[in-house]
Amino acid sequence: MRPPLKILAIPGSLRARSLNRAALVAMHALAPDNLSLEIYPLDDVPLYNGDLDHDGGPAPVRAFKEAIAAADGLLIATPEYNYGVPGVLKNALDWASRPAYRSPLAHKPVALLGAAASVVGSARAQGQLKQVLLGMLSEVFPYPEVVIGGAHQRFDGDLRLTDEATREHLGTMLRAYGEWLARRV
Ligand SMILES: Cc1cc2nc3c(=O)[nH]c(=O)nc-3n(C[C@H](O)[C@H](O)[C@H](O)COP(=O)(O)O)c2cc1C
């Protein structure tokens, strides 16, 4: 049997009580046998500065890029800020996108989901993120948008996912992502 495929799961929020990170924690427990998830927080990634973008960039950036390179696929959980991708996430992806078209993000499979307060639950941010990723030559998992709308009502005070329909939805998406990845390697 093949070892599990390595999935780097990236929450696009730094908040201690981030619902996007909570969704990825829930997915960690839902992962099928052929996937292993590692959650990678973006806390240490500095703001992009082209003057520092040489020799792989500052140490936290190098670590982030190495983690992407070592992964078989990414799983990004993005919040939606003012109908768009939060700066924290875009900033980290900008670092990782260098050198252009030869970065660890080029040809890297990426699956998206998002938790947000509104009923459209990050759909607008995900649309933008897809476009951004295509600019980096990443290969976005073709799947209907996985949105967790009204997200505050779907997790309890301990940030455990309590909504059964959401749990099922996330599990189905992960299995489909695992099958899609397995067909590619
Ligand atoms: C600056 C800002 C802008 C926001 N804009 C939106 C928005 O456009 N759509 C939306 O659904 N929620 C919006 N929200 C609410 C977020 O969806 C909500 O705070 C969500 O829980 C953030 O994700 P997190 O829990 O992973 O940090 C916004 C929140 C902030 C702080």
The ligand as an SDF file (V2000), in Angstrom:
LIG
                    3D

 31 33  0  0  0  0  0  0  0  0999 V2000
  -12.2610   42.9170    7.9530 C   0  0  0  0  0  0  0  0  0  0  0  0
  -13.3580   41.8920    7.9020 C   0  0  0  0  0  0  0  0  0  0  0  0
  -14.1520   41.8280    6.7810 C   0  0  0  0  0  0  0  0  0  0  0  0
  -15.1480   40.8430    6.6870 C   0  0  0  0  0  0  0  0  0  0  0  0
  -15.8680   40.7310    5.5210 N   0  0  0  0  0  0  0  0  0  0  0  0
  -16.6910   39.6690    5.3650 C   0  0  0  0  0  0  0  0  0  0  0  0
  -17.2900   39.4040    4.0960 C   0  0  0  0  0  0  0  0  0  0  0  0
  -17.1080   40.1090    3.1250 O   0  0  0  0  0  0  0  0  0  0  0  0
  -18.0890   38.3050    3.9910 N   0  0  0  0  0  0  0  0  0  0  0  0
  -18.3080   37.4600    5.0600 C   0  0  0  0  0  0  0  0  0  0  0  0
  -18.9950   36.4630    4.9090 O   0  0  0  0  0  0  0  0  0  0  0  0
  -17.7670   37.7140    6.2640 N   0  0  0  0  0  0  0  0  0  0  0  0
  -16.9550   38.7560    6.4440 C   0  0  0  0  0  0  0  0  0  0  0  0
  -16.3440   38.9820    7.6560 N   0  0  0  0  0  0  0  0  0  0  0  0
  -16.6450   38.0700    8.7840 C   0  0  0  0  0  0  0  0  0  0  0  0
  -15.8270   36.7960    8.7020 C   0  0  0  0  0  0  0  0  0  0  0  0
  -16.4630   35.9130    7.8010 O   0  0  0  0  0  0  0  0  0  0  0  0
  -15.7560   36.1220   10.0550 C   0  0  0  0  0  0  0  0  0  0  0  0
  -15.1400   36.9820   10.9850 O   0  0  0  0  0  0  0  0  0  0  0  0
  -15.0100   34.8030    9.9820 C   0  0  0  0  0  0  0  0  0  0  0  0
  -15.2390   34.0930   11.1610 O   0  0  0  0  0  0  0  0  0  0  0  0
  -13.4990   35.0350    9.7790 C   0  0  0  0  0  0  0  0  0  0  0  0
  -12.8260   33.8010    9.6480 O   0  0  0  0  0  0  0  0  0  0  0  0
  -12.0160   33.1550   10.8810 P   0  0  0  0  0  0  0  0  0  0  0  0
  -13.0480   32.7390   11.9080 O   0  0  0  0  0  0  0  0  0  0  0  0
  -11.3430   31.9660   10.2990 O   0  0  0  0  0  0  0  0  0  0  0  0
  -11.0800   34.1630   11.4190 O   0  0  0  0  0  0  0  0  0  0  0  0
  -15.3690   39.9550    7.7720 C   0  0  0  0  0  0  0  0  0  0  0  0
  -14.5490   40.0510    8.9120 C   0  0  0  0  0  0  0  0  0  0  0  0
  -13.5650   41.0040    8.9810 C   0  0  0  0  0  0  0  0  0  0  0  0
  -12.6690   41.0600   10.2040 C   0  0  0  0  0  0  0  0  0  0  0  0
  1  2  1  0
  2  3  1  0
  2 30  2  0
  3  4  2  0
  4  5  1  0
  4 28  1  0
  5  6  2  0
  6  7  1  0
  6 13  1  0
  7  8  2  0
  7  9  1  0
  9 10  1  0
 10 11  2  0
 10 12  1  0
 12 13  2  0
 13 14  1  0
 14 15  1  0
 14 28  1  0
 15 16  1  0
 16 17  1  0
 16 18  1  0
 18 19  1  0
 18 20  1  0
 20 21  1  0
 20 22  1  0
 22 23  1  0
 23 24  1  0
 24 25  2  0
 24 26  1  0
 24 27  1  0
 28 29  2  0
 29 30  1  0
 30 31  1  0
M  END
$$$$
